Amino acid sequence: MLWTKWTKGFYFIRSNERSKILFRSMMYSGDIIIACRSHQQVLIALLEEYNSLFGLTVKVLSREEDDFPGGYHYHMRKDIVKKMVNGEIKPYIFHMSWTLNKVNKLEYMKQMGMWFVKEQCIGKQVDEIFAGEVDTTDNTETCCSAEPIIQCFYRDKPSVVPCRDAPAKDSNGQSFW
């Protein structure tokens, strides 16, 4: 079975001897991960190998289901994203895979109303955020917003609010709305 087209970027793993051996092998594959610049391709290869050699059971979520959408849906399935925006679909989790870099992921998550981390906490260590404070155990109010932080970046990318005045990201530039 070829899982490369099905990976969503998040996994549920049961702790047993086979899975422990799998992830031990993954740790020993650090050089390959660095060379590939991604752990996903290495994990997929190991999953295929361990399924074949050791009977490791692997179940894969179909990307046609809408309970666990991801970057594939964001970039390729506007129909599903529109259902999310309209509240017809309420995903359990959304992983912004299939996206070039962290900057784009953050922009797209903010544009979709899926971002709740306040600006003053992004990319900072705890001691930077709470300089001099003794008790930093409850950083919820400081770093987390109760409401999504929505910001428009691109008119042609999915969004929870119309971003018609924002620049286009892609060459065709057609508005999502």
C-alpha positions in Angstrom: 0.0 0.0 0.0 1.3 3.4 -0.9 0.5 5.9 1.9 2.3 8.9 0.5 -0.8 10.4 -1.0 -2.8 9.9 2.2 -0.6 11.4 4.9 -2.2 14.2 6.8 0.7 15.0 9.0 -0.7 13.8 12.3 -0.7 10.4 13.8 -2.3 8.3 16.6 0.2 5.6 17.7 -0.5 2.9 20.2 2.4 2.1 22.6 3.4 -1.5 21.9 6.7 -3.3 21.1 6.2 -2.9 17.3 5.5 0.8 17.5 8.5 1.3 19.9 10.8 -0.4 17.5 9.4 1.7 14.6 10.1 4.9 16.4 13.5 3.7 17.6 14.3 3.2 13.9 12.9 6.6 13.2 15.3 8.1 15.7 18.2 6.3 14.1 17.2 7.8 10.8 18.1 11.4 11.7 20.6 11.7 8.9 17.9 10.7 6.3 15.4 13.1 7.9 18.0 15.9 7.6 18.7 15.0 4.0 15.0 14.9 3.1 14.2 18.0 5.2 11.1 16.2 6.5 10.3 13.4 8.8 7.2 12.5 6.9 8.8 10.7 4.0 11.1 8.7 6.3 8.1 7.8 8.5 6.0 6.7 5.5 8.9 4.5 4.3 9.3 2.9 7.7 5.5 2.4 8.0 5.5 0.5 4.7 8.5 -1.6 5.7 7.3 -2.4 9.2 3.8 -3.3 7.9 5.4 -5.7 5.4 8.1 -7.2 7.6 6.6 -7.2 11.1 2.8 -6.9 10.6 2.6 -3.5 12.1 -1.1 -2.4 11.7 -1.5 0.9 10.0 -4.8 2.5 9.4 -4.9 5.6 7.2 -7.6 8.3 7.2 -8.9 9.0 3.7 -8.5 12.5 2.5 -12.0 12.3 1.1 -13.5 12.4 4.6 -14.1 15.8 6.1 -13.6 15.1 9.9 -9.8 15.6 9.6 -9.2 18.0 6.8 -5.8 19.5 6.2 -3.7 21.5 3.8 -4.7 19.3 0.8 -8.3 20.4 1.4 -7.3 24.0 2.0 -5.4 24.2 -1.3 -7.3 21.7 -3.5 -10.8 21.2 -2.2 -12.4 24.6 -1.9 -15.8 22.9 -1.7 -14.9 21.4 1.7 -13.3 24.6 2.9 -16.5 26.5 2.1 -18.5 24.0 4.1 -16.1 24.6 7.0 -16.5 28.4 6.7 -20.3 28.0 6.6 -20.3 25.8 9.6 -21.6 22.7 7.8 -18.4 20.8 8.6 -16.8 21.0 12.1 -13.4 19.3 11.9 -11.9 17.6 14.9 -8.5 18.9 14.0 -7.0 20.8 11.1 -3.4 20.4 10.0 -2.0 22.9 7.6 0.0 20.4 5.6 0.8 20.9 1.9 1.9 24.4 2.7 5.3 25.8 1.8 6.5 27.3 5.1 5.6 28.4 8.6 4.9 32.0 7.6 2.3 30.8 5.0 0.8 28.4 7.5 0.4 31.1 10.1 -1.2 33.5 7.5 -3.6 30.9 6.3 -4.6 29.8 9.8 -5.3 33.5 10.8 -7.2 34.0 7.6 -9.4 30.9 8.3 -10.1 32.0 11.9 -8.2 29.1 13.3 -5.5 31.1 15.2 -5.8 31.9 18.9 -2.2 32.8 19.9 -1.7 36.4 20.7 1.1 38.2 18.7 3.2 39.0 21.8 3.7 35.2 22.4 4.5 34.0 18.9 8.0 32.6 18.6 9.0 33.6 22.1 10.3 31.6 25.1 8.4 31.7 28.3 11.0 33.9 30.1 10.8 36.5 27.3 7.0 36.7 27.6 7.0 36.8 31.4 10.2 38.7 32.1 10.7 39.0 35.8 7.4 37.5 36.8 7.6 34.8 39.5 4.5 32.7 38.6 4.2 31.9 34.9 2.0 28.8 35.3 -1.2 30.4 34.0 -0.2 32.0 30.7 -3.7 31.5 29.2 -4.8 35.1 29.3 -1.5 36.5 28.3 -1.0 34.3 25.2 -4.4 32.8 24.3 -7.3 34.6 22.8 -10.9 33.4 23.5 -11.9 34.4 20.0 -10.0 33.6 16.8 -7.5 36.2 15.6 -8.6 36.8 12.1 -6.5 38.7 9.6 -6.7 38.9 5.8 -3.5 38.3 3.8 -4.7 37.0 0.3 -7.9 37.4 -1.6 -7.4 34.2 -3.5 -6.9 31.9 -0.4 -9.8 30.5 1.7 -10.9 32.8 4.5 -13.7 33.1 7.1 -14.3 36.7 6.1 -14.1 38.2 2.6 -10.6 39.4 1.9 -11.4 41.2 -1.4 -9.0 44.1 -0.8 -6.0 41.9 0.0 -3.4 41.1 -2.7 -3.5 37.8 -4.6 -1.0 35.1 -3.6 -1.3 33.0 -6.8 -1.0 34.0 -10.4 -4.7 33.7 -11.3 -5.7 35.8 -8.3 -9.4 34.9 -8.3 -11.1 35.7 -5.1 -12.1 32.8 -2.8 -15.4 34.7 -2.3 
